[in-house]
Amino acid sequence: MKVEENRKPIFSAKNVTMDFKVARKGIFAKKSTIRALNDISFELYPGEALAIVGESGCGKSTICRIAMRFYKPTYGKMYFDNENIHELKGEKLKEYRQKSQMIFQDPFSSLNPLFNIYYHLKRPLQLYHTSDKETMYKKMDEYLTMVGLTPPKEQGEKFPHQLSGGQKQRAYIARVLAVGADVIFADEPTSMLDVSIRLGILNLLNKLKKEMKKSFIYITHDIATARYFADRIIVLYAGHMVEWGDVDKVICNPKHPYTKLLIAAAPDPEREEKIDLPVIRDKDTEIRQWTPESKGCPFRTRCPEAREICASKCPEAREVESGQFIRCIHG
């Protein structure tokens, strides 16, 4: 992804590839290798949201898990403030864990049901910010007010089961703020919430981005919310970046066949014709599950514009418009 002049990324990925060993059926069967991510590169700048979209299983959440150090990439590196996150130790590692936090998809299991909301905010404040009891409670009330949980004392004394799904997510966002995160990995933070309250959560995240200069990696399958919240977008298919760039350019004028189909499949009440993505046939499963030995374009078996060359050569990244890139021989 193109680096903007006079701006330094706060977080970046350079040629990240992730392979997993998968056991085959049978006692004596050898393990096979699945390539979940292939040559992923991007930069994230302060006060910016980068959306990563695609179907289930395309590798979106794997990027977050690598960033959280749950996995170490097979190849490539991730950097926070120009330091390799998988080589951090001691105080540097503690600082990274403070500055990078994750908002999970399920607000119902992200909070400990045995403790009240104040407890969830108090723990990070005790770990990362030394202060007396009075100052601590003042800060906790400020964070609760900031995320829309008011009156703060009443909400802070509640237990998770006493909050709605949207309130739980707000409480967890308050916890992320209490830690002091600068980079927030939001893994489909609204997908398990009622449609009526999703916009409120997105508006809250947007406020944190604009007013507090928080940076977001926003994982979603929802094109509409990606356009509403994000500044730039990456479209993933089978672990490959197939199109990326400015969110309005990519969504309003998609160049890659997969992006076009993904946008066309989004619900539109004004469209009479129903459009679905081509289904994955049994014989296509191996192609969608990429391996280190796989060749060609991963989308070719579902692509309406596929040619013979697509089976033998994986397209190189190229810029089709200013700030808009694809991996495709078309477009």
Secondary structure, 3 states (H helix, E strand, C coil): CCCCCCCCCCEEEEEEEEEEEECCCCCCCCCEEEEEEEEEEEEECCCCEEEEECCCCCCHHHHHHHHCCCCCCCEEEEEECCEEHHHCCHHHHHHHHHHEEEECCCCCCCCCCCCCHHHHHHHHHHHHCCCCHHHHHHHHHHHHHHCCCCCHHHHHCCCHHHCCHHHHHHHHHHHHHHHCCCEEEEECCCCCCCHHHHHHHHHHHHHHHHHHCCEEEEEECCHHHHHHHCCEEEEEECCEEEEEEEHHHHHHCCCCHHHHHHHHCCCCCCCCCCCCCCCCCHHHHHHHCCCCCCCCCCCCCCCCCCCHHHHCCCCCEEEEECCEEEECCCC
